[in-house]
Amino acid sequence: MSDGDLVDRLLDDAISHHVISSDVDDVNLYGSKHRRRVAGPTADRLTQSGLEPEIYQAVSWWCLVFIPLVPLGTYAVADFRELLPDGDDHSRCFRVQMDWSQATLHAMIGMAVVVTVGLATWFAVVHANT
């Protein structure tokens, strides 16, 4: 898909939607695959809409304590240039074909974090009692 097509879709309210990434949320966007900077008039259209002239692919996840559990979809994303007044990030995105390789990588990283924290806790408890 060309940069112009991506920007058209990102700026079309019927196709894309506004996403707010709050501090504690049960649905989060993770990743930044296929990151590309757009230039020229296409970039100008993004910046005039308050968006960064950079588009990337991210996976939306249903999360528990920031650990990705269920992939909900893959999205093309452009972040807004400024944070919301409460400090939250926000972006515009639209759904693209699911990227299972990206989702699998996120799931493996999430499992590695859970296993590492679990083992560290177990070792701390075992060594505290001996």
Secondary structure, DSSP 8 states (H G I E B T S, - for coil): --HHHHHHHHH-TTT-EEEEE-SS-SEEEEEEEEEEE--HHHHHHHHHTTB-SEEEEEEEEEEETTEEEEEEEEEEEEEBSS--TTS-EEEEEEEE---HHHHHHHHHHHHHHHHHHHHHHHHHHHHH--
